[in-house]
């Protein structure tokens, strides 16, 4: 996700406008253009990056709605959105050669929803025996 997209997502989650958050998200992705690979995330997309982000931007910011938002929450939201989970610097060191691990992954919530939907669809398919059954299944998703 690009910094502007992260900033807009932060505005939806934390309130305010995207301009309230853009500098934090640009900071997280500062290595993006010098390393043309998802591996750019190894530098700041981890628990240590969250701590450094707080040192740079402070512990909280006041958005344009006048609400205080923890910088830690913004930082963790950025990381989880990009890599699907919070990681440590050690995680990156141990897995940096594993191309599949480095790629963005689905969050645990997305995986859970996807798996439950697969189970529900499988169950519904087992109940479809004729045209009328198919119509009743279709109505369930309307």
Secondary structure, 3 states (H helix, E strand, C coil): CCHHHHHHHHHHHHCCCHHHCHHHHHHHCCCCCCCCCHHHHHCCCCHHHHHHHHHHHCCEEECCCCCEEEHHHHHHHHHHHHHCCCCCHHHHHHHCCCHHHHCCCCCHHHHHHHHHHHHHHHHHHHHCCCHHHHHHHHHHCC
